[in-house]
């Protein structure tokens, strides 16, 4: 009787333990499910990486990426004023060291590792929760660095499409979330200057004041002076004439 009870209790405990493990696994799987683009609404999309010490265990917020026109393409920039030694990390391809070193980063949702995207991994066939970071190799220590990043939730990555073609299959739109690409490039200093000029030109310029047109005053002809001069000449001539007459009379 006691043995039966012990066996029964052990069986119940085993069943409870198995159920708990199944529940945890299901919860983890649900948390790790890639999201379709409509499910991204309401989530923040951000950049995290070696440039900010991988958020320092949540103490530093991710760089926010924006989708202002709501086309499901988020854009952001990693702007580093001064690249330091501690920002340089070795790149791992799915936990295998590559020997390459540089700035590493990923895109993720809500400052959490539940949903993130990195480089496409052929063996795991994914970018979602990829164990391979995005990577800028050998940046100059002590120099500024700007990385322009896009996260496109409208399509799978080019590498995933190429891998599917080799297997003669197509990626269904409902599976795009497993393959969203992270597209990035270093912004050159010349491009940064051009962007700065563009931003300045967008600012509203105060129109220059129209110079006052100096009206040309109508000049009154100097007839008064001419008339006065003529009258004076007349008076002088008349006086001379009178003097001549008087001189003649006196001689007679």
Secondary structure as GFF3:
##gff-version 3
##sequence-region A 1 252
A	DSSP	alpha_helix	2	31	.	.	.	ID=ss1
A	DSSP	three_ten_helix	37	40	.	.	.	ID=ss2
A	DSSP	beta_strand	45	49	.	.	.	ID=ss3
A	DSSP	three_ten_helix	50	56	.	.	.	ID=ss4
A	DSSP	beta_strand	63	64	.	.	.	ID=ss5
A	DSSP	beta_strand	73	80	.	.	.	ID=ss6
A	DSSP	three_ten_helix	85	87	.	.	.	ID=ss7
A	DSSP	beta_strand	89	93	.	.	.	ID=ss8
A	DSSP	beta_strand	96	109	.	.	.	ID=ss9
A	DSSP	beta_strand	116	121	.	.	.	ID=ss10
A	DSSP	beta_strand	126	128	.	.	.	ID=ss11
A	DSSP	beta_strand	134	137	.	.	.	ID=ss12
A	DSSP	beta_strand	145	156	.	.	.	ID=ss13
A	DSSP	alpha_helix	158	166	.	.	.	ID=ss14
A	DSSP	three_ten_helix	173	178	.	.	.	ID=ss15
A	DSSP	beta_strand	180	186	.	.	.	ID=ss16
A	DSSP	alpha_helix	189	202	.	.	.	ID=ss17
A	DSSP	alpha_helix	223	251	.	.	.	ID=ss18
###
